[in-house]
Amino acid sequence: MRLFRLELKRILKSRRTLILLMIALLLSAVMAYLPISFEGINRPNEDGTVTELDGLAAIEYKRGLYEASSGEVTPDRIKAALETYQNCVQEYGPVEEEGFPLSVNIKKIVPIRPLLKGLSEVFADPSTGIGADLMDIDPNAIDQTYYEKCAEHLRDVMRNEQREYETAQQKALEKYSELDKPFYLHSGISKDVFDYIEFYILFLAILCVAIAAPTFAGEYQTGGDSILRTTKHGRTRLAVTKILAAFTLFIVTFLVGITVHILILNVAFGTDCLKTSFQMLYSIINLPNINLGQLQIILAAAGLLSVLATVSCTLFLSAKCKDTLTVLLISIVVLLMPLFAYAAMGGATWLSTILPSAGIGMQNNFLYQLANFNYLHLGGMSFWTPYVILISAGIEVFVFMFLALYSYCKHQVA
């Protein structure tokens, strides 16, 4: 325990480490503020003027408007919302045109918009997947079989995206059938909030890699390694202590940073909107059976696992390479490789999914894998990419920890 405390103290005495940790905490607040600042809406006043609201004022105003659409998303409520929308368009013209009265938009359209979100998808063209225009949908077609129509649309999408893999189609339909229905809606939070959680995790991963890079390689460079190896606990026990101290630092940093980040967001947007079903913010046919509050927890847990897998790889490289710069460069390449592989291959592949940082990035990140219908195939089996990411990262944490330990113990002092 004393050796552990000394190692942790040694890491924290580094000015470079302290600066990177402060940047991590600062980014937590800054990146939470950004999606708040993006919020905006025009509020019509009684005297005919218009007030532009943004930030917290816009969020608070929208919260009042969305109260009307909160609750279970039943076919009857969707039908009533569509009838209101169509009546307004017939009377005032298309909502998107400049001539549409702002007061009507705010009082009648904005409150029901969230209820109409999935309609275009559900009534999309089965062969092309192109969404239907809301004005072309017959309200009487929205009956008690609405959620069955959602499942039919999912079947069409899977036939188009996984045409050659019936197992993937079947698994997706089975997963969708297990969802809690009717969905629940309490609007007020945007997709930007969850995108920035993923962006923050990406930056945290980069900072943790930068801190982990000199763990072993830094001592090789300074020659301190040759002295430490002559001590009583200079090999295996010291290596284990270094790895545990590094992991403790990264776990605490991640948990503090992500907690502050999410708390700021939840204070700003409120917690009621976290009860909203995942499908009501993303696609009506998404597969996760979770609400937005559970999504925050899952993104944080998956992000921590991916960061630890990435850091484990960096520790292995640090034990294997002779200088910190080489470790840092290779680690950054490994960290960003899933992102570039996903972009280059035009979607999810085994390469973009099994690397340590597979759940971290942009389009390849864990959030987008939850929201997409990506399956990987091996023989006659199909695997949903979020499961592959989690299992791979969990295995890699222990594999790279062992390799780091083994490489350090076998390292030959020059």
KEKE-3310 file (N, C-alpha, C; in steps of 0.2 Angstrom, whole numbers, plus 5000, padded with zeros to 4 digits):
npx = (5004:5010:5019:5011:5005:5016:5019:5008:5008:5020:5016:5007:5015:5021:5021:5017:5007:4998:4993:4987:4977:4969:4965:4957:4946:4942:4938:4927:4917:4916:4913:4900:4893:4892:4881:4871:4872:4868:4855:4840:4826:4812:4802:4785:4778:4765:4763:4766:4779:4795:4804:4821:4826:4839:4850:4849:4837:4830:4828:4821:4809:4805:4802:4790:4782:4783:4776:4763:4764:4769:4771:4764:4766:4754:4743:4732:4735:4745:4738:4729:4738:4743:4732:4730:4742:4740:4728:4733:4742:4734:4727:4736:4747:4763:4773:4787:4789:4791:4780:4772:4763:4771:4766:4756:4764:4772:4762:4754:4761:4775:4773:4767:4776:4786:4778:4775:4787:4791:4783:4785:4795:4788:4778:4786:4792:4793:4802:4812:4815:4813:4806:4789:4779:4771:4759:4754:4750:4736:4727:4718:4724:4732:4731:4727:4736:4748:4761:4764:4766:4777:4786:4785:4791:4804:4807:4808:4818:4829:4829:4834:4847:4853:4853:4858:4859:4850:4849:4853:4843:4832:4837:4836:4823:4818:4823:4817:4804:4805:4804:4798:4782:4768:4779:4788:4787:4795:4799:4813:4826:4841:4849:4862:4867:4870:4879:4889:4893:4899:4910:4917:4921:4930:4940:4944:4950:4961:4969:4971:4979:4990:4995:4997:5008:5022:5024:5031:5041:5046:5055:5064:5070:5076:5085:5081:5075:5085:5090:5079:5076:5085:5081:5071:5058:5058:5054:5041:5032:5033:5029:5016:5011:5013:5004:4992:4991:4991:4978:4969:4970:4966:4953:4947:4948:4941:4928:4925:4926:4916:4905:4903:4901:4889:4880:4880:4873:4861:4856:4853:4844:4835:4828:4816:4815:4823:4816:4812:4809:4822:4819:4811:4819:4829:4828:4812:4813:4823:4834:4838:4832:4829:4829:4832:4839:4845:4853:4863:4870:4874:4882:4892:4898:4902:4911:4920:4925:4931:4940:4949:4953:4960:4970:4976:4982:4991:4999:5005:5013:5021:5029:5035:5042:5056:5056:5046:5040:5038:5029:5018:5015:5011:5001:4991:4988:4983:4972:4964:4962:4950:4941:4945:4945:4932:4926:4933:4929:4916:4907:4903:4915:4924:4937:4935:4928:4933:4945:4954:4949:4937:4924:4925:4925:4919:4907:4909:4907:4901:4887:4882:4883:4873:4862:4861:4860:4869:4877:4889:4896:4900:4903:4888:4883:4877:4882:4877:4884:4887:4888:4899:4909:4909:4912:4925:4933:4932:4939:4952:4957:4962:4971:4980:4985:4992:5001:5008:5014:5021:5030:5037:5044:5052:5060:5076:5089:5099)
npy = (4994:5006:5008:5009:5022:5030:5029:5035:5048:5051:5052:5062:5073:5078:5091:5092:5082:5087:5098:5093:5086:5096:5102:5092:5093:5106:5106:5098:5106:5117:5110:5105:5117:5121:5113:5119:5132:5132:5131:5139:5150:5159:5170:5175:5191:5200:5212:5211:5211:5202:5191:5186:5171:5163:5150:5146:5153:5150:5136:5135:5141:5133:5121:5124:5124:5111:5104:5100:5089:5079:5063:5046:5039:5037:5029:5037:5050:5053:5053:5064:5074:5074:5078:5091:5097:5096:5103:5116:5118:5117:5129:5139:5137:5129:5125:5127:5139:5156:5164:5158:5160:5165:5165:5155:5144:5143:5141:5130:5121:5119:5113:5100:5094:5085:5073:5070:5065:5052:5048:5050:5041:5029:5028:5027:5024:5007:5001:5011:5018:5031:5044:5048:5062:5073:5078:5069:5058:5049:5052:5043:5031:5029:5019:5007:4998:5004:5003:4990:4994:5001:4991:4984:4993:4993:4980:4982:4991:4983:4973:4980:4985:4974:4963:4951:4944:4935:4931:4943:4951:4944:4945:4958:4961:4953:4959:4972:4969:4967:4979:4991:4997:5008:5020:5033:5051:5066:5080:5091:5090:5090:5081:5086:5086:5073:5070:5078:5073:5061:5068:5073:5062:5057:5067:5066:5053:5055:5064:5055:5046:5053:5056:5043:5038:5041:5032:5019:5021:5033:5032:5023:5032:5041:5033:5029:5017:5007:5009:5007:4993:4987:4987:4979:4977:4979:4974:4964:4968:4982:4985:4981:4989:5002:5001:4999:5011:5020:5017:5019:5033:5037:5032:5039:5052:5051:5048:5059:5070:5066:5066:5079:5085:5079:5082:5096:5098:5091:5099:5111:5107:5100:5086:5079:5076:5066:5054:5051:5040:5031:5030:5041:5052:5048:5037:5030:5017:5012:5000:4999:4996:5008:5023:5041:5045:5033:5031:5040:5035:5023:5027:5034:5023:5014:5022:5024:5010:5009:5019:5014:5002:5008:5015:5004:4998:5008:5008:4996:4998:5008:5001:4993:5001:5013:5026:5041:5049:5041:5031:5039:5044:5032:5027:5037:5036:5023:5025:5034:5026:5017:5027:5032:5020:5017:5027:5026:5013:5015:5012:5001:4989:4974:4978:4992:4990:4981:4986:4994:5007:5007:5011:5025:5041:5048:5046:5033:5030:5024:5029:5031:5018:5012:5019:5015:5001:4992:4976:4963:4950:4932:4917:4909:4917:4933:4948:4962:4978:4986:4977:4969:4979:4982:4969:4966:4977:4975:4962:4967:4976:4967:4959:4968:4974:4963:4960:4972:4971:4959:4963:4974:4967:4959:4967:4973:4981:4994)
npz = (5000:5004:4994:4983:4986:4986:4972:4966:4971:4965:4952:4952:4956:4945:4934:4921:4921:4931:4924:4913:4919:4925:4913:4908:4918:4916:4903:4905:4910:4900:4888:4892:4893:4879:4871:4878:4875:4862:4861:4855:4852:4845:4853:4852:4856:4865:4860:4847:4844:4843:4853:4854:4861:4869:4875:4892:4894:4883:4884:4896:4891:4881:4888:4894:4883:4878:4888:4884:4876:4884:4891:4889:4872:4863:4850:4848:4853:4844:4832:4835:4836:4823:4815:4820:4815:4801:4799:4802:4792:4781:4783:4785:4776:4771:4785:4785:4777:4776:4777:4787:4801:4816:4829:4828:4825:4837:4847:4842:4833:4838:4851:4848:4839:4844:4845:4833:4827:4823:4813:4799:4796:4800:4790:4779:4762:4758:4749:4746:4757:4759:4769:4773:4768:4780:4777:4768:4775:4780:4794:4799:4797:4807:4819:4832:4829:4827:4833:4828:4815:4816:4818:4806:4798:4803:4799:4785:4784:4789:4779:4768:4773:4778:4769:4765:4776:4786:4799:4806:4803:4809:4823:4826:4824:4835:4846:4845:4848:4861:4867:4878:4877:4876:4870:4879:4882:4885:4881:4878:4878:4868:4854:4854:4866:4870:4860:4864:4876:4871:4864:4874:4881:4871:4871:4884:4883:4875:4883:4894:4888:4885:4898:4902:4894:4897:4908:4909:4899:4901:4912:4907:4898:4906:4914:4926:4928:4928:4941:4949:4947:4954:4967:4981:4977:4963:4951:4946:4957:4957:4944:4944:4954:4947:4936:4943:4950:4940:4934:4944:4945:4932:4932:4943:4938:4926:4931:4939:4930:4920:4928:4933:4921:4916:4926:4925:4913:4916:4926:4918:4908:4914:4923:4920:4907:4905:4906:4894:4881:4872:4858:4855:4853:4844:4832:4828:4827:4833:4843:4857:4873:4882:4892:4891:4903:4907:4896:4897:4908:4902:4892:4899:4906:4896:4889:4899:4900:4887:4887:4897:4891:4881:4887:4894:4883:4879:4891:4889:4877:4882:4891:4882:4872:4870:4872:4876:4867:4855:4860:4863:4850:4843:4851:4850:4836:4837:4845:4837:4826:4824:4821:4809:4801:4801:4794:4782:4777:4776:4786:4799:4803:4807:4811:4815:4826:4836:4841:4854:4857:4851:4854:4855:4848:4832:4821:4823:4837:4853:4855:4842:4837:4845:4840:4827:4815:4814:4811:4814:4805:4807:4801:4801:4810:4818:4825:4836:4835:4847:4857:4853:4854:4868:4874:4868:4872:4886:4887:4882:4891:4901:4894:4888:4900:4906:4896:4897:4910:4908:4898:4904:4915:4908:4901:4896:4903:4896)
capx = (5000:5014:5022:5005:5004:5022:5018:5002:5011:5025:5013:5004:5020:5022:5018:5013:5001:4993:4991:4982:4971:4966:4962:4951:4941:4940:4934:4920:4912:4916:4909:4893:4890:4891:4875:4866:4872:4865:4847:4837:4819:4809:4795:4781:4775:4758:4762:4767:4786:4797:4810:4825:4829:4844:4853:4844:4830:4826:4827:4815:4803:4803:4800:4783:4778:4783:4772:4757:4765:4772:4767:4764:4765:4748:4741:4727:4738:4749:4733:4726:4744:4744:4726:4731:4747:4737:4724:4737:4745:4729:4724:4741:4752:4768:4776:4794:4789:4792:4773:4768:4763:4775:4762:4753:4769:4774:4756:4751:4765:4780:4771:4766:4782:4789:4774:4775:4794:4792:4777:4788:4798:4784:4775:4791:4792:4796:4808:4817:4816:4811:4800:4783:4777:4766:4752:4751:4748:4729:4726:4714:4729:4735:4726:4730:4742:4754:4768:4766:4768:4784:4790:4786:4796:4811:4809:4810:4825:4834:4830:4838:4853:4856:4849:4861:4860:4843:4850:4853:4836:4828:4839:4834:4815:4817:4825:4812:4798:4805:4804:4793:4778:4770:4785:4787:4790:4795:4804:4816:4834:4843:4854:4868:4869:4873:4885:4895:4896:4904:4915:4921:4925:4936:4946:4947:4954:4967:4972:4973:4984:4996:4997:5000:5013:5028:5024:5037:5046:5050:5060:5069:5074:5080:5089:5079:5073:5091:5091:5073:5077:5090:5078:5068:5052:5060:5051:5034:5027:5033:5025:5009:5009:5012:4998:4986:4991:4988:4971:4966:4970:4961:4946:4944:4948:4935:4921:4924:4924:4909:4899:4902:4898:4882:4876:4878:4868:4854:4853:4851:4839:4830:4828:4810:4816:4827:4812:4810:4812:4827:4817:4808:4825:4833:4824:4807:4814:4830:4833:4839:4826:4831:4827:4838:4843:4849:4858:4868:4874:4877:4888:4898:4901:4905:4916:4926:4928:4935:4946:4953:4956:4965:4976:4980:4986:4996:5004:5009:5017:5026:5033:5039:5046:5061:5055:5039:5037:5036:5023:5013:5013:5008:4995:4986:4986:4978:4966:4960:4961:4943:4937:4947:4943:4924:4925:4936:4926:4909:4903:4906:4919:4928:4943:4933:4924:4937:4951:4953:4946:4932:4918:4927:4926:4913:4902:4910:4906:4896:4881:4880:4882:4867:4857:4862:4858:4876:4879:4895:4895:4905:4900:4881:4881:4877:4883:4876:4891:4888:4890:4906:4913:4910:4916:4932:4936:4933:4945:4958:4959:4966:4976:4986:4988:4996:5007:5013:5017:5026:5035:5042:5048:5057:5064:5083:5092:5104)
capy = (5000:5012:5008:5012:5029:5034:5029:5039:5054:5053:5054:5069:5078:5080:5097:5090:5078:5091:5103:5089:5084:5103:5103:5088:5096:5112:5104:5095:5112:5120:5106:5105:5123:5122:5112:5123:5139:5131:5132:5145:5150:5166:5171:5181:5195:5202:5219:5210:5210:5195:5191:5180:5168:5157:5147:5144:5156:5146:5130:5136:5143:5127:5117:5126:5123:5104:5100:5098:5083:5074:5057:5040:5041:5032:5031:5042:5056:5054:5055:5071:5079:5075:5082:5098:5099:5096:5109:5122:5119:5119:5136:5145:5135:5125:5127:5130:5145:5162:5167:5155:5164:5163:5164:5149:5139:5142:5139:5124:5116:5117:5108:5093:5092:5078:5067:5068:5064:5045:5047:5050:5035:5023:5028:5028:5020:5001:5000:5016:5020:5038:5046:5051:5069:5072:5080:5063:5053:5049:5051:5037:5025:5029:5016:5003:4994:5009:5000:4985:4997:5002:4984:4982:4997:4990:4974:4984:4993:4977:4969:4984:4986:4967:4959:4944:4941:4934:4931:4949:4953:4941:4947:4965:4961:4950:4965:4977:4966:4967:4986:4994:5001:5013:5024:5039:5057:5072:5083:5097:5089:5089:5076:5089:5084:5066:5070:5081:5068:5057:5072:5074:5056:5057:5071:5062:5047:5058:5066:5050:5043:5058:5055:5036:5037:5040:5027:5015:5023:5039:5029:5020:5037:5044:5029:5028:5010:5003:5009:5004:4986:4984:4987:4973:4976:4983:4971:4963:4972:4989:4986:4980:4996:5007:5000:5001:5018:5024:5015:5023:5040:5038:5031:5045:5058:5050:5049:5066:5074:5065:5067:5086:5086:5077:5086:5103:5097:5089:5105:5115:5104:5097:5078:5076:5074:5060:5049:5050:5034:5032:5030:5047:5057:5046:5034:5027:5009:5010:4994:4999:4997:5012:5030:5045:5044:5026:5032:5044:5030:5018:5031:5035:5016:5011:5026:5022:5004:5010:5023:5009:4998:5012:5016:4998:4997:5013:5006:4990:5002:5012:4995:4990:5006:5015:5033:5043:5051:5035:5028:5044:5044:5026:5027:5042:5032:5017:5029:5037:5021:5015:5032:5032:5014:5017:5032:5023:5007:5017:5009:4996:4983:4971:4982:4998:4988:4977:4989:4996:5013:5007:5015:5032:5044:5052:5041:5026:5030:5020:5032:5030:5011:5011:5022:5012:4994:4988:4970:4960:4943:4927:4911:4910:4921:4940:4951:4969:4981:4988:4971:4968:4984:4981:4963:4967:4982:4971:4958:4970:4979:4962:4957:4973:4974:4957:4962:4978:4968:4955:4967:4977:4962:4956:4973:4972:4987:4995)
capz = (5000:5004:4987:4979:4988:4983:4965:4965:4973:4960:4946:4953:4957:4938:4932:4915:4923:4934:4919:4909:4923:4925:4906:4908:4922:4913:4897:4907:4911:4894:4884:4894:4891:4872:4869:4881:4871:4855:4861:4854:4849:4844:4857:4850:4862:4864:4856:4840:4843:4844:4857:4853:4867:4868:4881:4898:4893:4877:4887:4900:4887:4877:4893:4895:4877:4877:4893:4881:4873:4888:4893:4884:4865:4861:4844:4848:4854:4838:4827:4836:4834:4815:4813:4821:4811:4794:4799:4802:4786:4776:4784:4784:4772:4774:4791:4784:4774:4780:4779:4792:4807:4821:4835:4827:4825:4844:4851:4840:4830:4842:4856:4845:4835:4846:4844:4825:4825:4820:4808:4792:4796:4800:4784:4773:4756:4760:4745:4746:4764:4760:4773:4770:4770:4785:4774:4764:4779:4783:4801:4801:4796:4814:4824:4838:4826:4826:4835:4823:4809:4817:4817:4799:4795:4804:4794:4778:4784:4789:4773:4764:4776:4780:4764:4764:4783:4789:4806:4808:4802:4815:4829:4826:4826:4841:4850:4845:4851:4868:4869:4882:4873:4872:4872:4884:4879:4889:4877:4881:4878:4861:4853:4855:4873:4870:4856:4867:4881:4867:4862:4880:4882:4866:4873:4890:4881:4873:4889:4898:4884:4886:4905:4903:4889:4901:4914:4909:4894:4904:4916:4902:4895:4912:4917:4933:4928:4930:4948:4952:4946:4959:4973:4983:4973:4957:4944:4946:4961:4955:4938:4946:4957:4942:4933:4947:4952:4934:4933:4949:4943:4926:4934:4947:4933:4922:4935:4942:4924:4917:4933:4932:4914:4916:4931:4922:4908:4919:4929:4913:4904:4919:4924:4918:4900:4905:4906:4887:4877:4867:4851:4854:4852:4838:4827:4831:4826:4837:4846:4864:4877:4888:4892:4890:4909:4907:4890:4900:4912:4898:4888:4903:4908:4890:4888:4904:4898:4881:4889:4901:4886:4877:4892:4894:4877:4880:4896:4886:4872:4886:4893:4876:4868:4874:4873:4877:4861:4851:4864:4862:4843:4842:4855:4846:4830:4839:4847:4831:4820:4823:4818:4802:4798:4800:4788:4776:4775:4775:4791:4804:4802:4813:4813:4818:4832:4841:4843:4861:4857:4846:4856:4856:4841:4829:4819:4826:4844:4856:4854:4836:4836:4848:4836:4820:4814:4812:4813:4811:4804:4807:4799:4801:4816:4818:4832:4836:4836:4854:4861:4851:4857:4875:4875:4865:4877:4892:4886:4880:4897:4905:4890:4888:4907:4907:4891:4900:4915:4906:4894:4909:4918:4903:4898:4897:4904:4892)
cpx = (5004:5017:5017:5005:5010:5021:5013:5005:5016:5022:5010:5009:5022:5018:5014:5007:4996:4990:4985:4976:4966:4962:4956:4945:4938:4935:4927:4915:4911:4911:4902:4890:4888:4884:4869:4866:4869:4858:4845:4830:4817:4802:4791:4778:4768:4757:4765:4775:4788:4804:4814:4828:4834:4847:4848:4837:4826:4824:4821:4808:4800:4800:4792:4779:4777:4778:4766:4758:4768:4768:4768:4762:4760:4746:4736:4730:4742:4744:4730:4732:4744:4738:4727:4736:4744:4732:4727:4740:4740:4727:4730:4747:4758:4772:4783:4794:4789:4785:4769:4769:4767:4771:4758:4758:4771:4768:4754:4756:4771:4778:4770:4771:4785:4785:4774:4782:4794:4787:4780:4791:4793:4780:4779:4790:4796:4802:4814:4819:4815:4805:4795:4782:4771:4759:4750:4749:4740:4729:4722:4718:4732:4731:4730:4736:4748:4761:4770:4768:4776:4789:4791:4791:4803:4812:4811:4817:4830:4835:4834:4846:4857:4853:4851:4861:4853:4844:4850:4846:4832:4830:4836:4827:4814:4818:4820:4806:4798:4805:4798:4788:4771:4776:4783:4790:4789:4801:4807:4824:4835:4848:4861:4871:4873:4879:4891:4897:4901:4910:4920:4925:4931:4942:4949:4952:4961:4972:4975:4979:4991:4999:5000:5006:5020:5029:5030:5043:5050:5055:5066:5074:5079:5085:5087:5077:5079:5092:5085:5073:5081:5087:5074:5062:5052:5057:5043:5030:5027:5029:5018:5007:5008:5006:4992:4985:4988:4981:4967:4965:4966:4954:4943:4943:4942:4928:4920:4922:4918:4904:4898:4899:4891:4878:4875:4873:4861:4851:4850:4845:4833:4830:4822:4811:4820:4823:4810:4813:4817:4825:4813:4813:4828:4828:4818:4808:4820:4829:4834:4833:4828:4828:4833:4842:4848:4854:4864:4873:4878:4883:4894:4902:4905:4911:4922:4929:4933:4941:4951:4957:4961:4971:4980:4985:4992:5002:5008:5015:5023:5031:5038:5044:5051:5061:5048:5036:5034:5029:5017:5010:5009:5001:4989:4984:4981:4972:4961:4959:4954:4939:4938:4945:4936:4923:4928:4932:4918:4904:4906:4909:4922:4933:4941:4929:4928:4943:4949:4948:4940:4925:4919:4928:4920:4908:4903:4908:4901:4888:4878:4879:4875:4861:4856:4860:4863:4876:4885:4893:4901:4902:4893:4878:4881:4878:4882:4882:4892:4890:4897:4911:4914:4914:4923:4935:4937:4939:4952:4961:4964:4972:4982:4989:4993:5002:5011:5017:5023:5032:5040:5046:5054:5062:5071:5086:5098:5111)
cpy = (5006:5013:5011:5020:5033:5034:5035:5047:5056:5055:5061:5075:5081:5086:5096:5086:5082:5096:5099:5087:5091:5104:5099:5090:5102:5111:5101:5101:5115:5116:5104:5111:5124:5120:5116:5130:5138:5132:5139:5145:5157:5166:5177:5185:5198:5208:5218:5209:5203:5196:5185:5177:5163:5155:5145:5147:5152:5139:5130:5137:5137:5122:5118:5123:5115:5100:5097:5091:5078:5069:5051:5042:5035:5034:5036:5049:5058:5057:5062:5076:5080:5079:5089:5101:5100:5102:5115:5123:5120:5126:5141:5143:5131:5129:5130:5136:5151:5165:5164:5159:5161:5161:5157:5143:5138:5139:5132:5119:5114:5112:5101:5090:5085:5072:5065:5065:5057:5044:5046:5044:5029:5022:5029:5023:5013:5000:5005:5019:5028:5040:5049:5058:5069:5074:5074:5058:5054:5047:5045:5031:5024:5026:5012:4999:4998:5006:4994:4988:4999:4996:4982:4987:4995:4984:4976:4987:4988:4974:4973:4984:4979:4962:4952:4940:4940:4934:4938:4952:4951:4944:4954:4965:4958:4956:4970:4975:4966:4974:4987:4998:5002:5017:5030:5045:5062:5076:5089:5096:5087:5083:5079:5087:5078:5066:5073:5077:5063:5061:5072:5068:5055:5061:5069:5057:5050:5061:5061:5046:5047:5057:5048:5035:5036:5035:5023:5018:5029:5037:5026:5026:5040:5040:5027:5020:5006:5003:5006:4996:4983:4983:4980:4972:4980:4980:4970:4967:4979:4990:4985:4987:5001:5007:5002:5008:5022:5023:5019:5030:5042:5037:5036:5051:5057:5051:5056:5071:5073:5066:5075:5088:5085:5081:5093:5103:5095:5095:5110:5113:5101:5089:5075:5073:5068:5053:5047:5044:5036:5034:5037:5053:5055:5043:5030:5019:5007:5004:4994:5000:5001:5019:5034:5045:5038:5027:5035:5039:5025:5021:5032:5028:5013:5015:5025:5015:5005:5014:5018:5005:5001:5013:5010:4997:5002:5011:5000:4993:5005:5007:4993:4995:5009:5023:5035:5045:5046:5032:5033:5044:5038:5025:5031:5039:5026:5020:5031:5032:5019:5021:5033:5026:5014:5022:5029:5017:5009:5014:5004:4990:4980:4975:4988:4996:4984:4980:4992:5002:5013:5011:5023:5035:5048:5047:5034:5025:5026:5022:5030:5023:5009:5013:5019:5005:4990:4981:4967:4953:4938:4920:4913:4914:4929:4943:4959:4972:4983:4983:4969:4973:4983:4975:4963:4971:4978:4966:4961:4973:4974:4960:4962:4974:4969:4958:4967:4975:4964:4958:4971:4973:4959:4961:4972:4979:4988:4996)
cpz = (5000:4997:4982:4980:4985:4976:4963:4966:4968:4954:4947:4955:4950:4936:4926:4917:4926:4929:4915:4913:4924:4919:4906:4912:4919:4907:4899:4907:4904:4889:4886:4893:4884:4870:4872:4877:4864:4855:4859:4851:4849:4848:4854:4856:4860:4860:4849:4839:4844:4848:4855:4859:4865:4875:4886:4897:4888:4880:4891:4896:4884:4882:4894:4889:4876:4882:4890:4878:4877:4890:4888:4877:4863:4854:4843:4849:4847:4833:4828:4834:4826:4812:4814:4817:4804:4794:4799:4795:4780:4777:4783:4779:4775:4780:4790:4780:4778:4782:4784:4798:4813:4827:4834:4828:4833:4848:4849:4837:4835:4848:4854:4841:4837:4845:4837:4823:4821:4814:4801:4791:4795:4793:4778:4768:4758:4755:4745:4753:4765:4764:4770:4772:4775:4782:4769:4768:4781:4790:4803:4800:4803:4819:4829:4835:4824:4827:4830:4817:4809:4816:4810:4795:4796:4800:4787:4778:4785:4783:4768:4766:4777:4775:4764:4771:4787:4797:4809:4808:4808:4822:4831:4828:4832:4847:4851:4848:4858:4871:4873:4878:4877:4874:4876:4881:4884:4886:4880:4880:4871:4860:4854:4862:4873:4865:4860:4873:4877:4865:4868:4882:4877:4869:4880:4888:4879:4878:4893:4895:4885:4893:4905:4899:4893:4907:4915:4905:4897:4908:4912:4900:4900:4915:4924:4933:4930:4938:4952:4952:4951:4966:4975:4978:4966:4951:4945:4950:4959:4949:4940:4949:4952:4938:4937:4949:4946:4933:4938:4947:4937:4928:4938:4942:4929:4925:4937:4936:4921:4921:4933:4926:4914:4920:4928:4917:4911:4923:4924:4910:4908:4918:4921:4911:4899:4905:4899:4884:4872:4860:4850:4852:4845:4833:4830:4831:4829:4841:4854:4868:4884:4887:4892:4897:4909:4901:4893:4904:4908:4894:4892:4905:4902:4888:4893:4902:4892:4883:4893:4896:4882:4881:4893:4888:4877:4885:4893:4881:4876:4889:4888:4873:4873:4875:4873:4871:4856:4854:4862:4855:4841:4845:4852:4840:4832:4841:4842:4825:4819:4819:4810:4798:4797:4794:4782:4773:4774:4780:4795:4801:4808:4816:4817:4825:4837:4843:4850:4862:4852:4848:4857:4849:4839:4827:4821:4833:4846:4855:4848:4834:4840:4844:4829:4821:4812:4815:4810:4810:4804:4806:4798:4806:4815:4825:4831:4838:4843:4858:4859:4854:4864:4877:4873:4870:4884:4892:4886:4886:4901:4901:4889:4895:4908:4902:4894:4905:4913:4902:4899:4913:4914:4900:4900:4898:4900:4896)
residu = (MET:ARG:LEU:PHE:ARG:LEU:GLU:LEU:LYS:ARG:ILE:LEU:LYS:SER:ARG:ARG:THR:LEU:ILE:LEU:LEU:MET:ILE:ALA:LEU:LEU:LEU:SER:ALA:VAL:MET:ALA:TYR:LEU:PRO:ILE:SER:PHE:GLU:GLY:ILE:ASN:ARG:PRO:ASN:GLU:ASP:GLY:THR:VAL:THR:GLU:LEU:ASP:GLY:LEU:ALA:ALA:ILE:GLU:TYR:LYS:ARG:GLY:LEU:TYR:GLU:ALA:SER:SER:GLY:GLU:VAL:THR:PRO:ASP:ARG:ILE:LYS:ALA:ALA:LEU:GLU:THR:TYR:GLN:ASN:CYS:VAL:GLN:GLU:TYR:GLY:PRO:VAL:GLU:GLU:GLU:GLY:PHE:PRO:LEU:SER:VAL:ASN:ILE:LYS:LYS:ILE:VAL:PRO:ILE:ARG:PRO:LEU:LEU:LYS:GLY:LEU:SER:GLU:VAL:PHE:ALA:ASP:PRO:SER:THR:GLY:ILE:GLY:ALA:ASP:LEU:MET:ASP:ILE:ASP:PRO:ASN:ALA:ILE:ASP:GLN:THR:TYR:TYR:GLU:LYS:CYS:ALA:GLU:HIS:LEU:ARG:ASP:VAL:MET:ARG:ASN:GLU:GLN:ARG:GLU:TYR:GLU:THR:ALA:GLN:GLN:LYS:ALA:LEU:GLU:LYS:TYR:SER:GLU:LEU:ASP:LYS:PRO:PHE:TYR:LEU:HIS:SER:GLY:ILE:SER:LYS:ASP:VAL:PHE:ASP:TYR:ILE:GLU:PHE:TYR:ILE:LEU:PHE:LEU:ALA:ILE:LEU:CYS:VAL:ALA:ILE:ALA:ALA:PRO:THR:PHE:ALA:GLY:GLU:TYR:GLN:THR:GLY:GLY:ASP:SER:ILE:LEU:ARG:THR:THR:LYS:HIS:GLY:ARG:THR:ARG:LEU:ALA:VAL:THR:LYS:ILE:LEU:ALA:ALA:PHE:THR:LEU:PHE:ILE:VAL:THR:PHE:LEU:VAL:GLY:ILE:THR:VAL:HIS:ILE:LEU:ILE:LEU:ASN:VAL:ALA:PHE:GLY:THR:ASP:CYS:LEU:LYS:THR:SER:PHE:GLN:MET:LEU:TYR:SER:ILE:ILE:ASN:LEU:PRO:ASN:ILE:ASN:LEU:GLY:GLN:LEU:GLN:ILE:ILE:LEU:ALA:ALA:ALA:GLY:LEU:LEU:SER:VAL:LEU:ALA:THR:VAL:SER:CYS:THR:LEU:PHE:LEU:SER:ALA:LYS:CYS:LYS:ASP:THR:LEU:THR:VAL:LEU:LEU:ILE:SER:ILE:VAL:VAL:LEU:LEU:MET:PRO:LEU:PHE:ALA:TYR:ALA:ALA:MET:GLY:GLY:ALA:THR:TRP:LEU:SER:THR:ILE:LEU:PRO:SER:ALA:GLY:ILE:GLY:MET:GLN:ASN:ASN:PHE:LEU:TYR:GLN:LEU:ALA:ASN:PHE:ASN:TYR:LEU:HIS:LEU:GLY:GLY:MET:SER:PHE:TRP:THR:PRO:TYR:VAL:ILE:LEU:ILE:SER:ALA:GLY:ILE:GLU:VAL:PHE:VAL:PHE:MET:PHE:LEU:ALA:LEU:TYR:SER:TYR:CYS:LYS:HIS:GLN:VAL:ALA)
# end
